[in-house]
Amino acid sequence: MKCAGLCALLLISWLNQLPESVSFQKATPNHQDQITDTNNKSMKIHQILEGFSKPPLELVSEILNLDIPPLRLDIVNWVEYPYHPEVTVQIAFNEDELFLQYHVVEQSVKADITESNGRVWTDSCVEFFLSPEGNDEYYNLEMTCIGTALLGYKGSGVPAIRATVDQIASIRRISSLGSSPFQERKETTEWKITIAIPWEAYFKHDIKPVSGKKMRGNFYKCGDELSVPHFVSWTKIKTEKPNFHAPEFFGGLEFE
């Protein structure tokens, strides 16, 4: 999607219309440097588009590309699934939303699922799991390459709960592959999806991402029913079989 020129013009226009209280905080070049050891990773998440409510996703994408270095998902956790697509993610936030942008290059791509809270992990799928309190309670956002989404919550010792249709609809998203379903295309495909999650979508918590707030989470890419299934992640997952629902292996997320 070549929107750099359009987004630049839109940004200039919007800047001229915004009140003085709105600011665009530019991250320092190394703001997402990871603190890493064998079993633990952590990263810092910076604020962008401060004071700007529901910015157009094209603008979000441009600001992410300008200010947020991509984080590579480079861990293949299970030897029986060695295929490793190229995947990066960018993450940032403002007062109203959490922003994610995944960039994927994979050897085939599929988008069969069209129903919210459906079996999205069987398609070309990217995922973000978030534990607001840094414990074993977490939300799992899973989204196909055309933006079909599942959002769930899992607490300790209780059954998983799925978000409502309205809660999922509040998550804004735009994909370079559009929104129409298609059968598996067995050819190298590059695609990008930009996502804006309102904090209210995390329906069991009242999240206020102030500076210094610490959470935990993980980023994933999977494709359970592609011709070559794969499961890659940001942090190492030490389970016998593919399982992303493992909060004990989440990494640290610090909001700045």
N, C-alpha and C positions, 0 to 999 in steps of 0.2 A: 504494500500500500504506500504509494508515493504522495504523502500529504505535507511534506516539509514546508513547501512554499505557502500552501493554503493556511497551514497552522500558524506560520509566522505572521501572516497578515491578520488572522483571527486574534492572535495573541496581542498584537499591537493595538488592534481595535478595542479589545476587552480591557487592556491596561488603561486606555484613555478614558474608559467609562467607569472604572472601579473607584471606590472610595479610598482615601489615603490609608485606612486601617488594613487594607488588603496588602499582603506582602508575599513575595516569591523568594523563599529562603533557598539559597544555593548551597548544596552540600559541598563539603570539602572533598577533594579527589579521593581520599582514602577512607571515606566515612563508613564504607561497608567492609573494611578489612575484617577478616575473621580472626577470632581467638580460637586456636585449634589445638587439641591433642587427640590421641587415638580414639577416645570414647566421647569427647565432648566438643561441640562447636558453639560459638556464639557470634552474633552480628549486631550492628547498630542500624536502626531504621530512622531515617530523617524525614522531617516534615517538608512538604511541598505545597504550593498553591494555598498558602495560609489565608484564611478569610474568604476563600472562593467556594461557594456552595454549588455542588454538582457541576463541576467544570466539564465541558465536552470531552469525551474520551479521546478524540483526536489530539486535543491539547494535552491531556494527561500523558498520552503516549510520547508526544514531543518533549515534554518536560522530563519524563523518565529517561528518555534517550540522551538528553543533554546533561542531566545531573546525577543519575544513579548508575554506577557501574554494575554490569550484570553479574549475577551469582551463578556459577556453573553447578549443575547437578551431575556429579561425576562418580557416584558410588553405585556399583552393581553388587547387590547384596547376596544373590543366590547363584551359584555356579551353573546350575542347570538352565539358567536364563541369561546367557552371556551378552546378548545384543544390547548395545549402548547407543541410543539415539543422542544427537547433540541437543542439549537442553540448557537454557539459561532462564533465570527469573530476575526481575527487578521489583522491588517493593518499597513503598513509601506511604505516607499518610497525611491527612489533615484533620481538622476538628470533626468533620462529618463522615469521612470515608477512609477505608484502607485500600490502597491501590496496588495491583499486581499486574505484571506483564510477563508472559512467557513467550519465548522464542524457541521454536522446535524445528529441527531437521531430522526426518526419519525416513526409513526405506519404504514404508507404506503407510497409508492413512485411512481411517474408517470413521464414519459418523452415521450410525444406524439409529441411535437412540434420540427420541424427540420429546419424551415425557419427563417433566421435572421429577426428581427423586427416583428416576429409573436406573437401570443398570449401566450407568455412564462409564464405569471402569472397563467395560468390555470394548469400548471404542478407543480411539486415540484420545487420551485423557491426561489432564494435568490436575494436580491436587495441592491444597494447602491446609494443613492441620494446625489449629491454634488452641493452646491452653492458656486462657487469660490469667489464671492464678498460678500457673507453673506447676500444677499437680497432675493427677490422673484424670481430671475432667477436661474434655476437649471438644472442639467443633471440627468436623471434616467437611471442607468444601471441595467438591470434585466436579470438574467441568470438561466436557468434550471439546474437540477442536472447532465445533460450530457453536459452542456456548450453551449447550444443554447442561443443566446444573443439578447437583444433589447437595443439600446442606443438612447435616445432622449434628446432634449433640449426644455425647456419651458421658455419663457420670459414673462414679464408682458404685458398683453393685446394683445399678438400675438399668432397665432396658434402654436401648438407643431411641432417641426421639428425632423425627424428621421435621424440618421447617415446613411451614405452610406454603401454599402456592403463592400467596401474596408476599411472604417474606423472601422467597426465592426471586420473585419478579422485581423486588426492590434492588437486586444486585445488577448493576449495569455492566454490560459486556459487549465487545465488538471484536469480531474475528476476521482475519484476512481471507478465510475460506468461506465467509458468508454464514448464513444460518440454515441453509437447506440440507437435509440429510443425503447421504450417498453411501453406496457400498464400498468395500475396500478397494482402494486404488494402489496397486502394487508397483509403485514408482516413487523415486525419491521426491519428497515433498517438503517444502519449507513453509512454515506458517507461524502466525503470531496472534495472540489473544490478549486484549487489554481489559482489565476487570476493575470495577469500583464497588466495594462492599460497604454499605452503610453500617455504622457501628451498631445500629439497632437490629440488624440482621442476626447478630449474636444474641439470640432471644432469651437466654437464661442469665445473662449478665448485663450490668450497666457499665460498659467499658468507657473509660475516660483516658485516652492516650496522652497523658501529660509527660513532660520531659522527665526522664529517669525511670519511667514505668518499665518494669521487666515482665515479660511473658515467656512462653516457650512454644516451639512449633517445629514443623518440618515441611519440606517441599518435595513433591514427587512427580514422576511421569510414568504412566503405565499404559498397557494395551493388552488386556487379558485375553481377548479373542481375536487379535490380529494374527496373520499367518505366522508371524514371529513374535510371540509374546515377550514382554519386557517389563522390568520393574527397577527404576533407578530413583535415587534419593539424594538429598543434601547430606544428611547424617547417616552414619552406619547403623543398620538394623540387624540385631543379632537374634533372629528367630529361625527356626528350622525351615519353615516354608514362607512364601511371600505373604507378608502381613504388614500393612502400613499402620494399622491401629495399635500402635505400640508407643504410648506417650513416654515410657521410660527411656526412649532413645531420641526424644525431641532435643533440639538445640536451643540455646538461649537467644532471646530477641529483646533488645533494649531500645526503647523509643527515645529519640533525642530532640 
